[in-house]
């Protein structure tokens, strides 16, 4: 993240992070320091991640449906109840 990073770019980066960790099951570490706070709204997103594990309205309905479609088969194979 550089000083020119804007909130929409930050949210796209978060989407990539969630995709790596959730859909592709790749272990990731999210490191965010005070020097990377380009806009205060970044803190709200990070606070949501820390408190609930999600960022409200990060994904559109179409994106969520695609994610659910990608996760249904692996969830069932792992014996996890899948209720979209």
C-alpha angles and dihedrals in degrees: 000000000000132000091267092059111121129202096258090054091048091052091050088053089052090051090054090049093051090046093053094047100037110029101027095033093224113153110242137180120212112210117183122169131190091255089064095060099111094159129019091234087070087069092055091055092047090048090053091051091051096045103039108004093243142079113226115243092001092135127043119234090258091051091048091050090051091049091049089050091051093048101044098081096044090046093052091045089054091049093247117148107247116204113159 
